[in-house]
Amino acid sequence: MGILWKAKIEKLYEELGNMEVVFFTPEAEADLDQDFKDMRLEQREARKQLRRQIYGWSDKQKQIEEQQKEDLDKEKQIEEQQEDLNPNSWGGNSHDIFNNRGSSYY
């Protein structure tokens, strides 16, 4: 077993010694690195889209987004209504009025 393993390793080293080595410029290496990153991102996005199509996620996502928009609109309307009813939003502080009255009684 050890002799076969040794022969196999020697053969691999011999093949490795016969290979040509190519060096890239730093710019070319950076471009290749960026290309691989872009390719991985595209693959992830493609898988994500495929899963969405398979499980019908896009329809669900649209419904969720629409519901969130409606909820935000309702919250804004409620806040506006509360501001209209709030006496503090009329430009004065109700506590100031009471404090001024209180000081005149003493």
N, C-alpha and C positions, 0 to 999 in steps of 0.2 A: 504494500500500500504506500509506504514512504517513498519508494523508488518511482512509482507512477506519479505521485504528487510532485516530486522533485523534477522529473522530466517535463511535466506540464508547466511548472513555473519557469523552468529554463526556456521552454518554447515561447511562453508569453513575453519574457524579457527580450528574447531574440527578435520577435515581431515588433516589440516596442522600439528596439534599437534601429530597426529598418524604417520606421515611420518618419515622415517629414514633419518638422515643426514649423508652424506659421505664427508669427507675432503680429498683432494688430497695433495700430497707432492708438494712443489714448482716446482720440476723438472717435475713431471707428469703434473702439470697444464701448465707449459711452453710448454711441448710437445703437449698437447691438443690444446693450443692456436696456435702453429705453424701449426699443422695439419689443423685446421679450416682456417687459412690464405692460406695455400697451396690449400685447397679445393676450396676456393673462387676464387683464381687465375686460377685454372684449369677450373672452371665454366665460368669465364669471357673469357678465351681463347677459350673454346669450343663454346660459343655464338658468339664470333668474327669470328671464322672459319665458323660457320653455316651461318652467315650473308654474309660472302664473297662468299660462295658457292651459296646461294640463289640469290644474286644480281650480280654474276659474277665478283666480285671485284678482284679475284686473277689474272684473265687475264688482267684486266685493270692495276693492280698494276705492273705486269710484263712488260707490254708495257711502262708504265711510267718510271720504273727503267731502262729499256733498252734505252729509249730516253735520260734520264739523263746521262747515261754512254756515249752515243754518243756525247752529248753536251759537257761533260767534256773533252772528247778526242779532239774534235774540238777546244775547248778553249786552251788546252795545245799546240796543233799544232800551233795555231795562236800566242801564247805567244813565242814559240820557234822561229818562223819566225821573229817576231818583235825583239827579242833579237839579231838574226843574222844580222838584218838590222840596228840596233841601234848603232851609233858610240860610244856611251858611254860604251857599253858593250865590246869594244875592249881593255879595260884595261886602258884607259885614259879618262880624262874629257875634253870635247871640250872647256869648259870655261877656263880651265887652259891654253890651247894653245893660245887662244885669249888674255888672260891677260898677258902672257909672251911677245907676240908680241907688245901689246900696250905699255908695259913699255920700250921697246927698241926704240920707236919712240920719247919719251920725252927726 
